[in-house]
Amino acid sequence: MTKSTGDRRTEHEGGSRDEQPRPQPRDVLPGPGGERTQQIPVDELKVQLIRHDHQDEQRGLQRGGHRGAGQQHCGRATPQPGGTTGLGKNIEPWSDLLTVVDLATGEAARVRTRAGEPGVTVLGGGDPLVVLRHRQPGALAAHRFADLLAARPGCPTVTPDMVLPLPDDGHGDAQDPDSGRVFAATSEGVHPARRMADGLAAEAVIPWESPARGWYLRLDTHRRALWSTLRGGHPEPLRWPDWTNQAWRHDLVTGRTHLTDLGPGLVFRLALARDHTVFTHVHPDGDELVLLCADETLRRVPLPAMDGAPSRGGTPWEGVQRRAVAASPGSDWVAVTRGGHGEVHIFDAGRITRRPA
């Protein structure tokens, strides 16, 4: 069922000049519905990624090497900022450290903000702005990237230039470079804030328009939309086979919101392909790859079972296998992991959706 409410790149796929041969699939097999699939051992993919990372590092050193925080540069390029923070393996939030890196120069600095489980977005431009989404108490805290990068050694504590209030249960972040807006997901809906000359300005909340809520956000640059998956039903983890799942799409141009039912069970993070939005649907009765087409129709492809899949009577989180899905906005290829089996299944979404339902 699809519901519409409210009034309110193509990617260049070229190779590196130092490109190494790609790992070859061990076999090519027909998928459960007859589509073409390839099984590539995860170990080979991992080795390939490590090799490319090492080459990138070597190229960086040849260009002048890494420079520590606080060093000065002449004729520096436009900053290309990045940031990381997180909870790690700890149950309770403990770290108040934030690391910022200028990807153009290699400069880095580490500062102290607030212990918690924050989200990080970076609004670029000539004077980039780092926005931290905090919980309990909820807030959007804005810091000038240049000030963070210029912090003295020793991980000093920094104070945000501006703070906007949020509900305490924020979880999920996105930013739109075209409009200069950041978005934070809470139980109330999606909270936008727009970049202004003196910081951030809060805008009207975008409602979920459902009893459920989203726990993450994805920006679709091709279709100019925000995406999430809304999870609803009884919050008890043992009741996970009955949880409801809806694809949530908010058109950033028209302001309209679209909801599409995906079925009960566990639907985790989505991926965006050229003409499809892709989900994995985990359920005791069988797992599926779910493709949401541009015309809002659904195609479902059965997936090989996981030996350690979540089951009835247990939770979907502890001691079980789960799936991850990946796609490229510039192609029809979709990759789905099979829990801890060391397999990645590759599907051609265009071939699947061209077949009769």
The 8 nearest C-alpha neighbors of each residue, nearest first, counted from 0:
[[1, 260, 259, 2, 258, 261, 296, 295],
 [2, 0, 259, 258, 260, 3, 257, 295],
 [1, 3, 258, 257, 259, 4, 0, 256],
 [4, 2, 257, 256, 258, 1, 255, 5],
 [5, 3, 256, 255, 257, 2, 6, 208],
 [4, 6, 255, 7, 256, 3, 254, 208],
 [7, 5, 255, 254, 4, 253, 256, 3],
 [6, 254, 5, 255, 253, 256, 4, 205],
 [9, 10, 221, 329, 220, 328, 11, 273],
 [8, 10, 329, 11, 328, 221, 273, 330],
 [11, 9, 329, 8, 12, 328, 327, 330],
 [12, 10, 13, 9, 329, 8, 14, 330],
 [13, 11, 10, 14, 329, 330, 9, 327],
 [12, 14, 11, 15, 10, 16, 18, 329],
 [15, 13, 18, 16, 12, 17, 19, 11],
 [14, 16, 18, 17, 13, 19, 51, 12],
 [15, 17, 18, 14, 19, 13, 54, 55],
 [18, 16, 15, 19, 54, 14, 51, 55],
 [17, 19, 15, 16, 14, 20, 51, 21],
 [18, 20, 21, 17, 51, 47, 50, 15],
 [21, 19, 22, 18, 23, 47, 17, 14],
 [20, 22, 23, 19, 47, 18, 44, 43],
 [23, 21, 43, 20, 24, 44, 47, 39],
 [22, 24, 21, 25, 39, 20, 26, 43],
 [25, 23, 39, 26, 38, 37, 22, 27],
 [26, 24, 39, 23, 38, 27, 40, 37],
 [27, 25, 24, 38, 28, 37, 39, 23],
 [26, 28, 37, 36, 38, 29, 24, 25],
 [27, 29, 36, 30, 37, 26, 35, 38],
 [30, 28, 33, 35, 34, 36, 31, 27],
 [29, 31, 34, 33, 32, 36, 35, 28],
 [30, 32, 33, 301, 29, 300, 302, 34],
 [31, 33, 30, 34, 300, 301, 29, 351],
 [32, 34, 30, 29, 31, 35, 351, 36],
 [35, 33, 30, 29, 32, 351, 36, 350],
 [34, 36, 29, 30, 346, 28, 33, 347],
 [37, 35, 345, 346, 30, 28, 29, 27],
 [38, 36, 27, 345, 344, 24, 28, 39],
 [37, 39, 344, 343, 24, 26, 342, 25],
 [38, 40, 24, 343, 41, 25, 37, 342],
 [41, 39, 42, 342, 43, 341, 38, 44],
 [40, 42, 44, 341, 43, 342, 45, 39],
 [43, 41, 45, 40, 44, 46, 341, 39],
 [44, 42, 46, 45, 41, 40, 47, 22],
 [43, 45, 41, 47, 42, 46, 48, 40],
 [44, 46, 42, 48, 43, 47, 41, 49],
 [47, 45, 49, 43, 48, 44, 50, 42],
 [46, 48, 44, 50, 45, 49, 43, 51],
 [49, 47, 45, 51, 50, 46, 52, 44],
 [48, 50, 52, 46, 51, 47, 53, 45],
 [49, 51, 47, 53, 48, 52, 46, 54],
 [50, 52, 54, 48, 53, 49, 55, 47],
 [53, 51, 49, 55, 54, 50, 48, 56],
 [54, 52, 56, 50, 51, 55, 49, 57],
 [55, 53, 57, 51, 56, 52, 58, 50],
 [54, 56, 52, 58, 53, 57, 51, 59],
 [57, 55, 59, 53, 54, 58, 52, 60],
 [56, 58, 54, 60, 59, 55, 61, 53],
 [59, 57, 61, 55, 56, 60, 54, 62],
 [58, 60, 56, 62, 57, 61, 64, 55],
 [64, 61, 59, 57, 63, 62, 58, 56],
 [60, 62, 58, 63, 59, 57, 64, 56],
 [63, 61, 59, 60, 64, 58, 57, 65],
 [62, 64, 60, 61, 59, 65, 66, 58],
 [60, 65, 63, 59, 62, 61, 66, 105],
 [66, 64, 105, 67, 60, 63, 106, 59],
 [67, 65, 106, 105, 64, 68, 70, 104],
 [66, 68, 106, 70, 107, 69, 65, 105],
 [67, 69, 107, 106, 108, 70, 66, 148],
 [68, 70, 149, 67, 71, 151, 106, 150],
 [71, 69, 68, 67, 72, 66, 106, 149],
 [70, 72, 69, 73, 68, 66, 75, 106],
 [73, 71, 75, 74, 70, 104, 76, 66],
 [72, 74, 75, 71, 76, 70, 104, 77],
 [73, 75, 72, 76, 77, 71, 104, 78],
 [76, 74, 73, 72, 77, 104, 78, 103],
 [75, 77, 78, 103, 74, 104, 79, 73],
 [76, 78, 79, 75, 125, 103, 124, 104],
 [79, 77, 101, 80, 103, 76, 102, 125],
 [78, 80, 102, 101, 103, 77, 81, 123],
 [81, 79, 101, 100, 78, 102, 99, 82],
 [80, 82, 100, 99, 101, 79, 102, 83],
 [83, 81, 99, 98, 100, 119, 80, 84],
 [84, 82, 98, 97, 99, 85, 81, 119],
 [83, 85, 97, 96, 98, 82, 117, 86],
 [86, 84, 87, 116, 117, 83, 94, 115],
 [85, 87, 92, 116, 89, 88, 94, 93],
 [86, 88, 89, 85, 90, 92, 84, 94],
 [89, 87, 86, 90, 91, 85, 92, 93],
 [90, 88, 91, 87, 86, 92, 93, 94],
 [89, 91, 88, 92, 86, 87, 93, 116],
 [90, 92, 89, 93, 86, 115, 116, 88],
 [93, 91, 115, 86, 114, 116, 94, 90],
 [92, 94, 114, 91, 115, 95, 86, 89],
 [95, 93, 114, 96, 92, 115, 86, 85],
 [94, 96, 114, 113, 111, 112, 93, 97],
 [97, 95, 111, 94, 110, 112, 98, 109],
 [96, 98, 110, 84, 109, 111, 83, 99],
 [99, 97, 109, 82, 83, 108, 110, 96],
 [98, 100, 82, 108, 107, 81, 109, 148],
 [101, 99, 107, 81, 80, 106, 102, 82],
 [100, 102, 80, 79, 106, 105, 103, 104],
 [101, 103, 79, 105, 104, 80, 100, 81],
 [102, 104, 79, 101, 78, 105, 76, 77],
 [105, 103, 106, 102, 101, 66, 75, 76],
 [104, 106, 65, 102, 101, 66, 103, 107],
 [105, 107, 68, 101, 67, 66, 104, 100],
 [108, 106, 100, 68, 99, 67, 101, 148],
 [107, 109, 68, 148, 99, 98, 150, 100],
 [108, 110, 98, 154, 97, 99, 96, 107],
 [109, 111, 154, 155, 97, 96, 156, 98],
 [112, 110, 156, 96, 95, 155, 154, 97],
 [111, 113, 95, 157, 156, 96, 110, 97],
 [114, 112, 95, 115, 111, 96, 94, 133],
 [115, 113, 95, 94, 93, 92, 112, 116],
 [114, 116, 92, 117, 113, 93, 94, 134],
 [115, 117, 86, 85, 92, 133, 134, 118],
 [118, 116, 133, 132, 115, 131, 119, 85],
 [117, 119, 132, 131, 172, 133, 120, 116],
 [120, 118, 131, 130, 132, 117, 121, 82],
 [119, 121, 130, 129, 174, 131, 122, 173],
 [122, 120, 129, 128, 123, 130, 127, 119],
 [121, 123, 128, 127, 129, 176, 179, 120],
 [124, 122, 127, 121, 128, 126, 125, 176],
 [123, 125, 127, 126, 122, 77, 78, 128],
 [124, 126, 127, 123, 77, 78, 128, 79],
 [125, 127, 124, 128, 123, 143, 144, 145],
 [128, 126, 123, 124, 144, 122, 125, 143],
 [127, 129, 143, 122, 144, 121, 142, 130],
 [130, 128, 121, 142, 141, 144, 120, 143],
 [129, 131, 141, 120, 140, 119, 121, 128],
 [132, 130, 119, 140, 118, 139, 117, 133],
 [131, 133, 139, 118, 117, 138, 119, 140],
 [134, 132, 117, 137, 138, 131, 139, 116],
 [135, 133, 137, 167, 136, 169, 168, 138],
 [136, 134, 167, 137, 133, 168, 166, 115],
 [135, 137, 134, 167, 138, 133, 166, 165],
 [136, 138, 134, 167, 165, 135, 166, 133],
 [137, 139, 164, 165, 133, 163, 132, 140],
 [138, 140, 132, 163, 162, 131, 133, 164],
 [141, 139, 162, 131, 130, 159, 161, 138],
 [140, 142, 130, 161, 159, 129, 160, 162],
 [143, 141, 159, 129, 160, 128, 144, 130],
 [144, 142, 128, 146, 145, 129, 127, 147],
 [143, 145, 147, 128, 127, 146, 129, 142],
 [146, 144, 148, 143, 147, 149, 126, 127],
 [145, 147, 149, 143, 144, 148, 150, 142],
 [148, 146, 144, 150, 149, 145, 143, 108],
 [147, 149, 145, 108, 146, 150, 144, 107],
 [148, 150, 146, 147, 69, 145, 151, 108],
 [151, 149, 147, 148, 146, 108, 152, 155],
 [150, 152, 149, 153, 155, 69, 154, 108],
 [153, 151, 154, 150, 155, 108, 68, 109],
 [152, 154, 155, 151, 109, 110, 150, 156],
 [155, 153, 110, 109, 152, 111, 156, 151],
 [156, 154, 110, 111, 153, 157, 151, 150],
 [155, 157, 111, 110, 112, 154, 158, 113],
 [158, 156, 112, 111, 155, 159, 110, 147],
 [157, 159, 160, 156, 112, 142, 161, 140],
 [160, 158, 142, 161, 141, 140, 157, 162],
 [159, 161, 142, 141, 158, 162, 143, 198],
 [160, 162, 141, 159, 140, 198, 163, 199],
 [163, 161, 140, 139, 141, 138, 164, 159],
 [162, 164, 139, 138, 140, 165, 161, 201],
 [165, 163, 138, 137, 139, 162, 166, 136],
 [166, 164, 137, 138, 167, 163, 139, 169],
 [167, 165, 137, 168, 169, 185, 164, 136],
 [166, 168, 137, 135, 134, 136, 169, 165],
 [169, 167, 185, 166, 134, 170, 186, 137],
 [168, 170, 185, 184, 167, 134, 166, 171],
 [171, 169, 214, 184, 185, 215, 168, 172],
 [215, 172, 170, 184, 216, 214, 183, 169],
 [171, 173, 183, 216, 182, 118, 215, 184],
 [174, 172, 182, 216, 181, 217, 218, 120],
 [173, 175, 181, 180, 182, 176, 120, 172],
 [174, 176, 180, 177, 179, 178, 181, 173],
 [177, 175, 179, 178, 174, 122, 180, 123],
 [178, 176, 175, 179, 180, 174, 220, 223],
 [177, 179, 180, 176, 175, 193, 194, 174],
 [180, 178, 176, 194, 177, 175, 193, 122],
 [181, 179, 193, 175, 192, 178, 174, 194],
 [180, 182, 174, 192, 191, 173, 175, 193],
 [183, 181, 191, 173, 190, 172, 174, 189],
 [182, 184, 172, 190, 189, 171, 191, 185],
 [183, 185, 189, 171, 169, 170, 188, 190],
 [186, 184, 169, 187, 188, 168, 170, 189],
 [185, 187, 188, 212, 168, 184, 169, 213],
 [188, 186, 185, 206, 189, 207, 204, 166],
 [189, 187, 206, 207, 185, 205, 186, 184],
 [188, 190, 184, 205, 183, 204, 182, 185],
 [189, 191, 204, 183, 182, 184, 205, 188],
 [192, 190, 182, 202, 181, 201, 189, 180],
 [193, 191, 201, 200, 181, 180, 202, 199],
 [192, 194, 180, 200, 199, 179, 195, 201],
 [195, 193, 199, 179, 198, 180, 200, 192],
 [196, 194, 198, 199, 197, 193, 200, 179],
 [195, 197, 198, 194, 199, 200, 193, 126],
 [196, 198, 195, 199, 194, 161, 160, 200],
 [199, 197, 195, 196, 194, 161, 200, 141],
 [200, 198, 194, 193, 195, 192, 201, 197],
 [199, 201, 193, 192, 202, 195, 194, 198],
 [202, 200, 192, 191, 193, 199, 203, 163],
 [203, 201, 191, 192, 204, 200, 190, 193],
 [204, 202, 205, 191, 201, 190, 192, 189],
 [203, 205, 190, 189, 206, 188, 202, 191],
 [204, 206, 189, 188, 190, 203, 207, 191],
 [207, 205, 188, 208, 204, 189, 187, 209],
 [206, 208, 188, 209, 212, 205, 189, 211],
 [209, 207, 206, 210, 4, 256, 188, 211],
 [208, 210, 211, 207, 212, 229, 206, 258],
 [211, 209, 231, 212, 208, 207, 232, 229],
 [212, 210, 231, 209, 230, 229, 213, 207],
 [213, 211, 229, 230, 186, 207, 214, 231],
 [212, 214, 229, 228, 227, 215, 230, 184],
 [215, 213, 170, 171, 184, 212, 216, 228],
 [171, 214, 216, 213, 227, 170, 172, 184],
 [217, 215, 227, 171, 172, 226, 173, 225],
 [216, 218, 226, 225, 173, 219, 227, 215],
 [219, 217, 225, 220, 224, 173, 226, 216],
 [218, 220, 224, 223, 221, 222, 225, 217],
 [219, 221, 223, 222, 218, 224, 8, 175],
 [222, 220, 219, 223, 8, 9, 328, 273],
 [221, 223, 224, 219, 220, 250, 251, 225],
 [224, 222, 220, 219, 221, 251, 250, 252],
 [225, 223, 250, 219, 251, 249, 222, 218],
 [224, 226, 218, 249, 248, 217, 219, 250],
 [227, 225, 248, 217, 247, 216, 218, 224],
 [226, 228, 216, 247, 213, 215, 246, 217],
 [229, 227, 246, 213, 245, 247, 230, 244],
 [230, 228, 213, 212, 245, 211, 244, 246],
 [229, 231, 244, 211, 243, 212, 213, 228],
 [232, 230, 211, 243, 242, 244, 229, 210],
 [231, 233, 242, 243, 234, 241, 230, 211],
 [232, 234, 235, 238, 242, 231, 241, 239],
 [235, 233, 236, 232, 238, 231, 239, 242],
 [234, 236, 237, 238, 233, 239, 232, 314],
 [237, 235, 314, 238, 239, 234, 315, 313],
 [238, 236, 314, 313, 239, 235, 312, 311],
 [239, 237, 236, 235, 240, 241, 233, 242],
 [238, 240, 242, 241, 236, 237, 264, 265],
 [241, 239, 264, 238, 242, 282, 263, 265],
 [242, 240, 263, 239, 264, 238, 243, 232],
 [241, 243, 232, 239, 264, 263, 231, 240],
 [244, 242, 263, 231, 230, 232, 262, 241],
 [245, 243, 230, 261, 229, 262, 263, 260],
 [246, 244, 260, 229, 259, 261, 228, 247],
 [245, 247, 228, 259, 258, 227, 229, 260],
 [248, 246, 258, 227, 226, 228, 257, 245],
 [249, 247, 226, 257, 225, 256, 250, 224],
 [248, 250, 256, 225, 224, 255, 251, 257],
 [249, 251, 224, 254, 255, 252, 253, 256],
 [250, 252, 224, 254, 223, 253, 249, 225],
 [251, 253, 250, 254, 223, 224, 255, 249],
 [254, 252, 255, 250, 251, 7, 6, 249],
 [253, 255, 7, 250, 251, 252, 6, 249],
 [254, 256, 5, 253, 250, 6, 249, 4],
 [257, 255, 249, 4, 248, 3, 250, 5],
 [256, 258, 3, 248, 2, 247, 249, 4],
 [259, 257, 247, 2, 1, 246, 245, 3],
 [260, 258, 1, 246, 245, 0, 261, 2],
 [259, 261, 245, 0, 262, 244, 246, 258],
 [262, 260, 245, 244, 259, 246, 263, 289],
 [261, 263, 260, 244, 243, 264, 245, 280],
 [264, 262, 243, 242, 241, 244, 240, 265],
 [265, 263, 240, 282, 242, 241, 239, 281],
 [264, 266, 281, 280, 267, 282, 239, 263],
 [267, 265, 280, 279, 281, 244, 264, 278],
 [266, 268, 265, 269, 279, 278, 228, 280],
 [267, 269, 266, 278, 270, 228, 323, 324],
 [270, 268, 278, 277, 267, 324, 271, 276],
 [269, 271, 277, 325, 326, 276, 324, 272],
 [270, 272, 276, 328, 326, 277, 275, 327],
 [273, 271, 328, 327, 275, 326, 274, 331],
 [272, 274, 328, 330, 329, 331, 275, 327],
 [273, 275, 272, 293, 292, 331, 276, 328],
 [276, 274, 292, 272, 291, 273, 290, 277],
 [275, 277, 271, 291, 290, 270, 272, 292],
 [276, 278, 290, 270, 269, 289, 275, 271],
 [279, 277, 269, 289, 288, 280, 290, 270],
 [278, 280, 288, 287, 266, 289, 281, 324],
 [279, 281, 266, 287, 286, 265, 288, 278],
 [282, 280, 286, 265, 264, 266, 279, 287],
 [281, 283, 264, 284, 285, 286, 240, 265],
 [284, 282, 285, 310, 311, 240, 281, 309],
 [283, 285, 282, 286, 281, 240, 310, 264],
 [286, 284, 282, 283, 287, 281, 304, 301],
 [285, 287, 281, 302, 280, 282, 301, 304],
 [288, 286, 301, 280, 302, 300, 279, 289],
 [287, 289, 279, 300, 299, 278, 280, 301],
 [290, 288, 299, 278, 298, 277, 279, 287],
 [291, 289, 277, 298, 297, 276, 275, 292],
 [292, 290, 297, 276, 275, 296, 295, 277],
 [293, 291, 275, 295, 294, 296, 290, 297],
 [292, 294, 295, 274, 275, 291, 296, 276],
 [293, 295, 292, 296, 291, 297, 275, 274],
 [296, 294, 292, 293, 291, 297, 1, 259],
 [295, 297, 292, 294, 291, 298, 293, 290],
 [298, 296, 291, 290, 292, 295, 299, 289],
 [297, 299, 290, 289, 352, 291, 300, 296],
 [300, 298, 289, 288, 287, 290, 297, 301],
 [299, 301, 288, 287, 302, 32, 289, 298],
 [302, 300, 287, 31, 286, 288, 299, 303],
 [301, 303, 287, 286, 304, 300, 288, 31],
 [304, 302, 305, 301, 286, 337, 31, 285],
 [305, 303, 302, 306, 286, 285, 308, 337],
 [304, 306, 308, 307, 338, 337, 303, 320],
 [305, 307, 308, 304, 320, 340, 338, 339],
 [308, 306, 320, 319, 305, 309, 338, 339],
 [307, 309, 305, 320, 319, 306, 310, 321],
 [310, 308, 315, 319, 307, 314, 313, 320],
 [311, 309, 283, 313, 312, 308, 314, 315],
 [310, 312, 313, 283, 240, 309, 237, 314],
 [311, 313, 237, 310, 314, 238, 309, 239],
 [314, 312, 237, 311, 310, 315, 309, 236],
 [313, 315, 237, 236, 316, 317, 309, 239],
 [314, 316, 309, 317, 313, 319, 239, 236],
 [317, 315, 314, 319, 318, 309, 320, 236],
 [318, 316, 319, 314, 315, 313, 320, 309],
 [317, 319, 316, 320, 307, 315, 309, 314],
 [320, 318, 307, 309, 308, 317, 316, 321],
 [319, 321, 338, 308, 307, 339, 309, 322],
 [322, 320, 338, 319, 308, 323, 337, 309],
 [321, 323, 336, 338, 337, 324, 335, 279],
 [322, 324, 336, 335, 325, 321, 268, 279],
 [323, 325, 335, 334, 270, 336, 322, 269],
 [326, 324, 334, 270, 333, 335, 323, 327],
 [327, 325, 333, 272, 270, 271, 332, 334],
 [326, 328, 272, 329, 330, 271, 273, 332],
 [329, 327, 272, 273, 271, 330, 10, 326],
 [330, 328, 10, 273, 9, 327, 272, 8],
 [329, 331, 273, 327, 332, 328, 272, 326],
 [332, 330, 348, 347, 349, 273, 272, 333],
 [333, 331, 347, 330, 346, 326, 348, 345],
 [332, 334, 326, 346, 345, 325, 347, 331],
 [335, 333, 345, 325, 344, 324, 343, 326],
 [336, 334, 324, 344, 343, 323, 345, 325],
 [337, 335, 343, 322, 323, 338, 342, 344],
 [336, 338, 342, 340, 322, 305, 343, 339],
 [337, 339, 320, 321, 322, 340, 336, 305],
 [340, 338, 341, 320, 337, 342, 307, 305],
 [339, 341, 342, 338, 337, 305, 306, 336],
 [340, 342, 41, 339, 40, 343, 337, 42],
 [343, 341, 340, 40, 337, 41, 336, 38],
 [342, 344, 336, 335, 38, 39, 334, 337],
 [343, 345, 335, 38, 334, 37, 36, 336],
 [344, 346, 334, 36, 37, 333, 343, 335],
 [347, 345, 333, 36, 332, 348, 35, 334],
 [346, 348, 332, 349, 331, 350, 333, 351],
 [349, 347, 351, 331, 350, 346, 332, 352],
 [348, 350, 352, 351, 347, 331, 353, 274],
 [349, 351, 353, 348, 347, 352, 354, 34],
 [352, 350, 348, 349, 353, 354, 34, 347],
 [351, 353, 349, 354, 350, 348, 298, 355],
 [352, 354, 350, 351, 349, 355, 348, 356],
 [355, 353, 352, 351, 356, 350, 349, 34],
 [356, 354, 353, 352, 351, 298, 350, 32],
 [355, 354, 298, 352, 353, 299, 351, 297]]
